[in-house]
């Protein structure tokens, strides 16, 4: 337990929300810094400074208002965000930047910190706001963090893959919960054996606390579930949590085309395996939550909130493929 002050940049949606909860549980006095566009779920338990993290003066004002011991940066999407934050918070005990496994620019199995090359990043990519340059921007932000650490800033980077769990606004994992819960048949692209590293959101928050306590400045740490289920195994885990056991129907390229679909239309599908080596973080004592527990909590939340339907193929397209496969 601690009585230190923590500033969370972001802190109201997903990773930041769970990080705030974890910091509170450890006894931190927590303040969030964001634009105040969403109602805080923490009430009076958490302080709030309103501002835009991309406005340098707002960031400095937040630093002056809180005088934090530690800073967690959940919403740095551009290299300059991290560069400025490392200047503003140069004297804190720990600055943890939530980077991404997407920063890796080479397809290796597994991807290792300090070994697997990162994406390059041009000046144009560094300020671009499209998904195509997300990995480039995170990679360059990491490089600027490393440079700041060489100058004495206690800055560290955490690289998670796709994150799942309660309050996930991306709904990538939630799509599968929606499709499995109470269904008779579920369409899975490929043969169900494709491999993509995921990580439970509460474990990301725990990893952030691990870096605050034991991380080394200037280092990046991969963060991902201890065990990697295939997509078909994820569907089985969801089915067990839902107590629903639909028929799993796999479909190749030709079958999917009948519904105007491709493999990539399905959330969590990735043609080439994406696997992060998490040994470095595990050596600090970090471990992930058992899948059964993590998936059960996710299913419970999706059932309570509902699925917005923004992710994945249209049901009618899936049904068309399922109907065709049933006749074969």
RAFEN-V792514 format. One record per residue. N is the residue number from 0. RES is the residue in three letters. D_LAST is the distance of its C-alpha to the last C-alpha in Angstrom with 2 decimals. Layout:
n=N res=RES d_last=D_LAST
n=N res=RES d_last=D_LAST
This chain:
n=0 res=UNK d_last=61.03
n=1 res=UNK d_last=62.71
n=2 res=UNK d_last=64.64
n=3 res=UNK d_last=63.72
n=4 res=UNK d_last=62.60
n=5 res=UNK d_last=59.08
n=6 res=UNK d_last=57.93
n=7 res=UNK d_last=54.21
n=8 res=UNK d_last=53.33
n=9 res=UNK d_last=50.54
n=10 res=UNK d_last=50.10
n=11 res=UNK d_last=48.60
n=12 res=UNK d_last=44.84
n=13 res=UNK d_last=42.75
n=14 res=UNK d_last=44.02
n=15 res=UNK d_last=47.54
n=16 res=UNK d_last=47.36
n=17 res=UNK d_last=46.41
n=18 res=UNK d_last=49.03
n=19 res=UNK d_last=51.70
n=20 res=UNK d_last=50.84
n=21 res=UNK d_last=51.11
n=22 res=UNK d_last=54.41
n=23 res=UNK d_last=55.83
n=24 res=UNK d_last=54.96
n=25 res=UNK d_last=56.97
n=26 res=UNK d_last=59.95
n=27 res=UNK d_last=59.82
n=28 res=UNK d_last=61.33
n=29 res=UNK d_last=58.46
n=30 res=UNK d_last=58.62
n=31 res=UNK d_last=55.74
n=32 res=UNK d_last=56.23
n=33 res=UNK d_last=54.01
n=34 res=UNK d_last=54.33
n=35 res=UNK d_last=54.14
n=36 res=UNK d_last=51.26
n=37 res=UNK d_last=49.72
n=38 res=UNK d_last=51.51
n=39 res=UNK d_last=52.30
n=40 res=UNK d_last=50.63
n=41 res=UNK d_last=53.65
n=42 res=UNK d_last=56.54
n=43 res=UNK d_last=59.97
n=44 res=UNK d_last=58.76
n=45 res=UNK d_last=57.99
n=46 res=UNK d_last=60.17
n=47 res=UNK d_last=58.97
n=48 res=UNK d_last=60.24
n=49 res=UNK d_last=58.85
n=50 res=UNK d_last=58.35
n=51 res=UNK d_last=56.12
n=52 res=UNK d_last=55.47
n=53 res=UNK d_last=55.45
n=54 res=UNK d_last=59.04
n=55 res=UNK d_last=61.32
n=56 res=UNK d_last=64.07
n=57 res=UNK d_last=61.73
n=58 res=UNK d_last=60.63
n=59 res=UNK d_last=64.26
n=60 res=UNK d_last=65.20
n=61 res=UNK d_last=62.54
n=62 res=UNK d_last=63.93
n=63 res=UNK d_last=67.45
n=64 res=UNK d_last=66.52
n=65 res=UNK d_last=64.74
n=66 res=UNK d_last=66.28
n=67 res=UNK d_last=63.22
n=68 res=UNK d_last=63.24
n=69 res=UNK d_last=59.52
n=70 res=UNK d_last=57.10
n=71 res=UNK d_last=53.30
n=72 res=UNK d_last=51.74
n=73 res=UNK d_last=48.28
n=74 res=UNK d_last=48.15
n=75 res=UNK d_last=49.40
n=76 res=UNK d_last=46.96
n=77 res=UNK d_last=49.40
n=78 res=UNK d_last=51.59
n=79 res=UNK d_last=54.73
n=80 res=UNK d_last=53.82
n=81 res=UNK d_last=54.17
n=82 res=UNK d_last=57.16
n=83 res=UNK d_last=59.09
n=84 res=UNK d_last=58.14
n=85 res=UNK d_last=59.43
n=86 res=UNK d_last=62.69
n=87 res=UNK d_last=63.08
n=88 res=UNK d_last=62.23
n=89 res=UNK d_last=63.88
n=90 res=UNK d_last=65.96
n=91 res=UNK d_last=63.43
n=92 res=UNK d_last=62.73
n=93 res=UNK d_last=59.01
n=94 res=UNK d_last=56.80
n=95 res=UNK d_last=53.07
n=96 res=UNK d_last=50.73
n=97 res=UNK d_last=47.06
n=98 res=UNK d_last=45.52
n=99 res=UNK d_last=41.90
n=100 res=UNK d_last=39.82
n=101 res=UNK d_last=38.83
n=102 res=UNK d_last=42.34
n=103 res=UNK d_last=41.21
n=104 res=UNK d_last=40.82
n=105 res=UNK d_last=39.41
n=106 res=UNK d_last=36.09
n=107 res=UNK d_last=37.34
n=108 res=UNK d_last=36.14
n=109 res=UNK d_last=37.97
n=110 res=UNK d_last=40.03
n=111 res=UNK d_last=43.65
n=112 res=UNK d_last=46.59
n=113 res=UNK d_last=49.18
n=114 res=UNK d_last=47.06
n=115 res=UNK d_last=43.89
n=116 res=UNK d_last=45.02
n=117 res=UNK d_last=44.87
n=118 res=UNK d_last=43.89
n=119 res=UNK d_last=46.68
n=120 res=UNK d_last=47.83
n=121 res=UNK d_last=49.69
n=122 res=UNK d_last=52.18
n=123 res=UNK d_last=49.77
n=124 res=UNK d_last=46.93
n=125 res=UNK d_last=49.37
n=126 res=UNK d_last=49.82
n=127 res=UNK d_last=46.41
n=128 res=UNK d_last=44.56
n=129 res=UNK d_last=40.94
n=130 res=UNK d_last=38.21
n=131 res=UNK d_last=38.11
n=132 res=UNK d_last=41.54
n=133 res=UNK d_last=41.17
n=134 res=UNK d_last=41.13
n=135 res=UNK d_last=43.97
n=136 res=UNK d_last=46.09
n=137 res=UNK d_last=45.57
n=138 res=UNK d_last=46.47
n=139 res=UNK d_last=49.62
n=140 res=UNK d_last=50.55
n=141 res=UNK d_last=50.38
n=142 res=UNK d_last=52.66
n=143 res=UNK d_last=55.16
n=144 res=UNK d_last=55.11
n=145 res=UNK d_last=55.90
n=146 res=UNK d_last=58.78
n=147 res=UNK d_last=60.13
n=148 res=UNK d_last=60.00
n=149 res=UNK d_last=62.05
n=150 res=UNK d_last=64.63
n=151 res=UNK d_last=64.77
n=152 res=UNK d_last=62.23
n=153 res=UNK d_last=60.48
n=154 res=UNK d_last=57.03
n=155 res=UNK d_last=53.71
n=156 res=UNK d_last=50.08
n=157 res=UNK d_last=47.01
n=158 res=UNK d_last=43.62
n=159 res=UNK d_last=40.68
n=160 res=UNK d_last=37.02
n=161 res=UNK d_last=34.93
n=162 res=UNK d_last=36.66
n=163 res=UNK d_last=35.11
n=164 res=UNK d_last=36.78
n=165 res=UNK d_last=38.61
n=166 res=UNK d_last=39.80
n=167 res=UNK d_last=37.37
n=168 res=UNK d_last=37.60
n=169 res=UNK d_last=34.88
n=170 res=UNK d_last=32.21
n=171 res=UNK d_last=30.02
n=172 res=UNK d_last=29.60
n=173 res=UNK d_last=29.90
n=174 res=UNK d_last=26.66
n=175 res=UNK d_last=24.81
n=176 res=UNK d_last=27.07
n=177 res=UNK d_last=26.30
n=178 res=UNK d_last=22.54
n=179 res=UNK d_last=22.75
n=180 res=UNK d_last=25.63
n=181 res=UNK d_last=24.51
n=182 res=UNK d_last=20.84
n=183 res=UNK d_last=17.96
n=184 res=UNK d_last=15.45
n=185 res=UNK d_last=16.56
n=186 res=UNK d_last=14.98
n=187 res=UNK d_last=16.58
n=188 res=UNK d_last=16.82
n=189 res=UNK d_last=16.59
n=190 res=UNK d_last=16.40
n=191 res=UNK d_last=19.00
n=192 res=UNK d_last=21.86
n=193 res=UNK d_last=23.69
n=194 res=UNK d_last=27.31
n=195 res=UNK d_last=29.64
n=196 res=UNK d_last=32.98
n=197 res=UNK d_last=33.82
n=198 res=UNK d_last=37.00
n=199 res=UNK d_last=38.02
n=200 res=UNK d_last=40.55
n=201 res=UNK d_last=43.21
n=202 res=UNK d_last=43.15
n=203 res=UNK d_last=43.80
n=204 res=UNK d_last=46.81
n=205 res=UNK d_last=47.95
n=206 res=UNK d_last=47.64
n=207 res=UNK d_last=49.86
n=208 res=UNK d_last=52.46
n=209 res=UNK d_last=52.23
n=210 res=UNK d_last=53.09
n=211 res=UNK d_last=55.91
n=212 res=UNK d_last=57.36
n=213 res=UNK d_last=56.70
n=214 res=UNK d_last=55.14
n=215 res=UNK d_last=57.01
n=216 res=UNK d_last=58.00
n=217 res=UNK d_last=56.41
n=218 res=UNK d_last=53.33
n=219 res=UNK d_last=49.63
n=220 res=UNK d_last=47.46
n=221 res=UNK d_last=43.68
n=222 res=UNK d_last=42.28
n=223 res=UNK d_last=38.87
n=224 res=UNK d_last=37.41
n=225 res=UNK d_last=38.58
n=226 res=UNK d_last=35.06
n=227 res=UNK d_last=32.02
n=228 res=UNK d_last=28.72
n=229 res=UNK d_last=25.50
n=230 res=UNK d_last=23.50
n=231 res=UNK d_last=21.24
n=232 res=UNK d_last=24.50
n=233 res=UNK d_last=25.97
n=234 res=UNK d_last=23.18
n=235 res=UNK d_last=23.97
n=236 res=UNK d_last=27.66
n=237 res=UNK d_last=27.19
n=238 res=UNK d_last=25.24
n=239 res=UNK d_last=28.15
n=240 res=UNK d_last=30.69
n=241 res=UNK d_last=29.03
n=242 res=UNK d_last=28.62
n=243 res=UNK d_last=25.10
n=244 res=UNK d_last=22.21
n=245 res=UNK d_last=18.90
n=246 res=UNK d_last=15.54
n=247 res=UNK d_last=15.34
n=248 res=UNK d_last=12.11
n=249 res=UNK d_last=12.71
n=250 res=UNK d_last=11.80
n=251 res=UNK d_last=13.27
n=252 res=UNK d_last=15.20
n=253 res=UNK d_last=12.74
n=254 res=UNK d_last=10.42
n=255 res=UNK d_last=13.75
n=256 res=UNK d_last=15.18
n=257 res=UNK d_last=13.01
n=258 res=UNK d_last=15.18
n=259 res=UNK d_last=18.23
n=260 res=UNK d_last=18.34
n=261 res=UNK d_last=19.53
n=262 res=UNK d_last=19.95
n=263 res=UNK d_last=23.58
n=264 res=UNK d_last=22.97
n=265 res=UNK d_last=22.46
n=266 res=UNK d_last=25.82
n=267 res=UNK d_last=26.82
n=268 res=UNK d_last=24.38
n=269 res=UNK d_last=26.38
n=270 res=UNK d_last=25.29
n=271 res=UNK d_last=28.44
n=272 res=UNK d_last=29.72
n=273 res=UNK d_last=32.61
n=274 res=UNK d_last=34.88
n=275 res=UNK d_last=38.52
n=276 res=UNK d_last=41.11
n=277 res=UNK d_last=42.90
n=278 res=UNK d_last=45.56
n=279 res=UNK d_last=48.35
n=280 res=UNK d_last=47.76
n=281 res=UNK d_last=47.20
n=282 res=UNK d_last=50.54
n=283 res=UNK d_last=52.15
n=284 res=UNK d_last=50.90
n=285 res=UNK d_last=47.86
n=286 res=UNK d_last=44.78
n=287 res=UNK d_last=41.61
n=288 res=UNK d_last=40.62
n=289 res=UNK d_last=38.16
n=290 res=UNK d_last=34.66
n=291 res=UNK d_last=34.48
n=292 res=UNK d_last=37.63
n=293 res=UNK d_last=36.74
n=294 res=UNK d_last=33.28
n=295 res=UNK d_last=34.74
n=296 res=UNK d_last=37.44
n=297 res=UNK d_last=34.99
n=298 res=UNK d_last=32.79
n=299 res=UNK d_last=35.98
n=300 res=UNK d_last=37.14
n=301 res=UNK d_last=33.92
n=302 res=UNK d_last=33.99
n=303 res=UNK d_last=37.62
n=304 res=UNK d_last=37.37
n=305 res=UNK d_last=33.99
n=306 res=UNK d_last=31.54
n=307 res=UNK d_last=32.61
n=308 res=UNK d_last=29.23
n=309 res=UNK d_last=30.63
n=310 res=UNK d_last=28.24
n=311 res=UNK d_last=24.58
n=312 res=UNK d_last=21.98
n=313 res=UNK d_last=22.21
n=314 res=UNK d_last=20.27
n=315 res=UNK d_last=18.91
n=316 res=UNK d_last=17.38
n=317 res=UNK d_last=15.79
n=318 res=UNK d_last=14.54
n=319 res=UNK d_last=12.99
n=320 res=UNK d_last=10.94
n=321 res=UNK d_last=10.16
n=322 res=UNK d_last=9.17
n=323 res=UNK d_last=6.78
n=324 res=UNK d_last=5.21
n=325 res=UNK d_last=5.59
n=326 res=UNK d_last=3.79
n=327 res=UNK d_last=0.00
